[in-house]
């Protein structure tokens, strides 16, 4: 693949991630979007439909993960990195979703900050931001 084409595809993938974030209110059911924009440490948890929230959070994680894996492939062109990242995303999903559901089902004000950060890893491509420099460092050391 031509280098310029790869750069264009990486740019388009980043735009896709930004579009998911920009249109989050229209695309996904998430009562916590507005909740965490307010002074959430001092108010009660919003009313929510747990199954619907889990479904839309999963959809958003899958979209972000798929695009993130595509970016990793375009940047590094390494099947080993792609396999490792896929496994990492899957394990992270299982662990983070279990914690997410615990906090959704058992909301306590003292846990909101931890819940906020766990939720961020599910709905934003933070794992990509961690993996890109890690794999770059791995590549230059190898």
Secondary structure, 3 states (H helix, E strand, C coil): CCHHHHHHHHHHHHHHHHHHHHCHHHHCCCCHHHHHHCCHHHCCCCCCCHHHHHHHHHHHHHHHHHHHHHHHHHHHCCHHHHHHHHHHHHHHHHHHHHHHHHHHHCCCHHHHHHHHHHHHHHHCCHHHHHHHHHHHHHHHHC
